Amino acid sequence: MNHSALYLVTDPAVKQTNPDQNVFMEFERLYYVTNPINRHVNLIGEKALRKPSDELNFIFGVPTVKDVAELVKHDSAFRQSIIEVYDEIDSEDEIKMDMIFRLVCLDELLGFLDGASKLFSYIGDVSERFITPYPKQILIQEGPYKWDDEGCCYKEVLPSTTID
């Protein structure tokens, strides 16, 4: 897994006071994680994937990415499930870790946020602001996004330069 992406961006908050100033911002990659056997899915930030996590343990029954890689390598039922889910592959040799861990796309993120928002309003006080359960500055397939506390949503941040 890659480390966080560092971008030189024009931050909307900074732009209001100084339109010519760019800043460096770190964006955490947000991954779509899926278990092909039980079809459990979740969105997990890369920092949570670097150490043992309850989220991985819930999805896979093992706490680390390294343990999941061992499942892929040694568990024939797990490998067979991947082949069944991905019609385009014919053999176990074609299995890749990005079939289990990949950057989330915007539509998937919006679906998860919609579900989390509905749950938040169902169990909480609707007068409180919805707070994202994910990192505030994320990198997804479509690029970098930053959480907007006022609008309670992620907004695209336009990078000037990428520094990976």
C-alpha positions as CSV (number, residue, x, y, z in Angstrom):
1,M,0.0,0.0,0.0
2,N,1.2,3.5,-0.8
3,H,1.7,6.1,1.8
4,S,-0.4,9.3,2.0
5,A,-0.3,11.6,-0.9
6,L,1.0,15.1,-0.5
7,Y,-0.4,17.7,-2.8
8,L,0.3,21.4,-3.4
9,V,-3.2,22.7,-3.5
10,T,-5.2,25.9,-3.4
11,D,-7.1,25.5,-0.2
12,P,-10.5,27.3,-0.4
13,A,-10.1,28.5,3.2
14,V,-6.7,30.0,2.4
15,K,-7.9,31.4,-1.0
16,Q,-10.4,33.6,0.8
17,T,-7.7,35.5,2.6
18,N,-4.9,35.2,0.1
19,P,-5.9,34.1,-3.5
20,D,-2.4,33.5,-4.6
21,Q,-1.2,31.3,-1.8
22,N,-1.0,27.5,-2.2
23,V,-0.4,25.1,0.6
24,F,0.8,21.5,1.0
25,M,-1.9,19.2,2.3
26,E,-1.7,15.5,3.1
27,F,-4.5,13.3,1.9
28,E,-5.1,9.8,3.3
29,R,-6.0,7.2,0.8
30,L,-9.4,5.7,1.5
31,Y,-9.8,2.1,0.5
32,Y,-12.8,0.0,-0.5
33,V,-12.3,-3.3,1.3
34,T,-14.3,-6.4,0.5
35,N,-14.3,-10.0,1.6
36,P,-15.4,-12.1,-1.3
37,I,-16.6,-15.0,0.9
38,N,-19.1,-13.2,3.1
39,R,-19.5,-10.0,1.0
40,H,-18.7,-7.7,3.9
41,V,-17.4,-4.4,2.7
42,N,-16.2,-1.2,4.4
43,L,-14.2,1.9,3.7
44,I,-10.9,2.0,5.6
45,G,-8.3,4.7,5.7
46,E,-4.7,3.7,4.9
47,K,-3.5,4.6,8.4
48,A,-5.9,2.1,9.9
49,L,-4.5,-0.5,7.5
50,R,-1.0,-0.1,8.6
51,K,-1.6,-1.7,12.0
52,P,-3.9,-4.4,13.4
53,S,-7.5,-3.1,13.2
54,D,-10.9,-4.2,14.4
55,E,-12.3,-3.3,11.0
56,L,-10.2,-5.8,9.2
57,N,-10.8,-8.4,11.9
58,F,-14.6,-7.9,11.5
59,I,-14.4,-8.2,7.7
60,F,-11.8,-11.0,7.3
61,G,-11.4,-12.6,10.8
62,V,-7.8,-11.5,10.8
63,P,-6.4,-8.1,12.0
64,T,-3.7,-7.1,9.5
65,V,-3.3,-6.6,5.7
66,K,-0.4,-9.1,5.9
67,D,-2.8,-11.7,7.4
68,V,-5.3,-11.0,4.5
69,A,-2.4,-11.6,2.0
70,E,-1.8,-14.9,3.7
71,L,-5.5,-15.8,3.2
72,V,-5.2,-15.0,-0.5
73,K,-2.1,-17.1,-0.7
74,H,-3.1,-20.2,1.3
75,D,-6.9,-20.3,1.6
76,S,-8.4,-22.1,-1.4
77,A,-12.0,-21.2,-0.5
78,F,-11.0,-17.5,-0.3
79,R,-9.2,-17.7,-3.7
80,Q,-12.2,-19.5,-5.3
81,S,-14.5,-16.8,-4.0
82,I,-12.4,-14.1,-5.6
83,I,-12.6,-16.0,-8.9
84,E,-16.4,-16.3,-8.6
85,V,-16.8,-12.5,-7.8
86,Y,-14.5,-11.4,-10.7
87,D,-15.8,-12.9,-13.9
88,E,-12.9,-11.6,-15.9
89,I,-10.3,-13.8,-14.2
90,D,-10.0,-17.5,-14.9
91,S,-7.3,-18.8,-12.6
92,E,-5.8,-18.2,-9.2
93,D,-2.7,-16.8,-10.9
94,E,-4.7,-13.7,-11.9
95,I,-5.7,-12.8,-8.3
96,K,-4.4,-9.4,-7.1
97,M,-4.6,-7.7,-3.8
98,D,-6.4,-4.7,-5.4
99,M,-9.4,-7.0,-5.9
100,I,-9.7,-6.9,-2.1
101,F,-8.2,-3.5,-1.3
102,R,-8.6,-0.6,-3.8
103,L,-9.2,3.1,-3.7
104,V,-12.8,3.9,-3.3
105,C,-14.6,5.8,-6.0
106,L,-16.8,8.8,-5.5
107,D,-20.1,6.9,-6.0
108,E,-19.2,4.3,-3.4
109,L,-18.1,7.0,-0.9
110,L,-21.4,8.8,-1.3
111,G,-23.3,5.6,-0.7
112,F,-21.4,4.9,2.5
113,L,-21.8,8.6,3.7
114,D,-25.5,8.5,2.9
115,G,-25.9,5.3,5.0
116,A,-23.9,6.8,7.8
117,S,-25.8,10.0,7.7
118,K,-29.1,8.2,7.9
119,L,-27.9,6.1,10.8
120,F,-26.6,9.2,12.6
121,S,-29.9,11.0,12.2
122,Y,-31.8,7.9,13.4
123,I,-29.8,7.3,16.6
124,G,-28.7,10.8,17.3
125,D,-29.9,14.3,17.8
126,V,-30.7,15.7,14.3
127,S,-29.8,19.2,15.4
128,E,-26.1,18.1,15.7
129,R,-23.9,18.2,12.6
130,F,-23.0,15.0,10.8
131,I,-19.3,14.3,11.2
132,T,-17.7,12.0,8.7
133,P,-16.5,8.6,10.1
134,Y,-13.6,8.8,7.6
135,P,-10.4,10.9,7.5
136,K,-11.1,14.6,6.8
137,Q,-8.7,14.8,3.9
138,I,-8.9,11.8,1.6
139,L,-7.6,10.6,-1.7
140,I,-10.1,8.5,-3.8
141,Q,-10.0,7.4,-7.4
142,E,-11.3,10.8,-8.7
143,G,-8.6,12.7,-6.7
144,P,-8.2,14.6,-3.4
145,Y,-11.2,15.6,-1.3
146,K,-11.5,17.6,1.9
147,W,-14.4,17.4,4.5
148,D,-16.4,20.6,4.7
149,D,-17.8,21.0,8.2
150,E,-20.3,23.6,7.2
151,G,-21.8,21.7,4.3
152,C,-21.3,18.3,6.0
153,C,-19.8,16.8,2.8
154,Y,-16.6,16.2,1.0
155,K,-15.5,18.8,-1.5
156,E,-13.0,18.3,-4.3
157,V,-9.6,20.0,-3.9
158,L,-7.9,20.9,-7.1
159,P,-4.2,20.0,-6.8
160,S,-1.5,22.1,-8.4
161,T,1.2,19.4,-8.0
162,T,1.3,15.9,-6.7
163,I,4.1,14.8,-4.5
164,D,3.8,11.0,-3.8
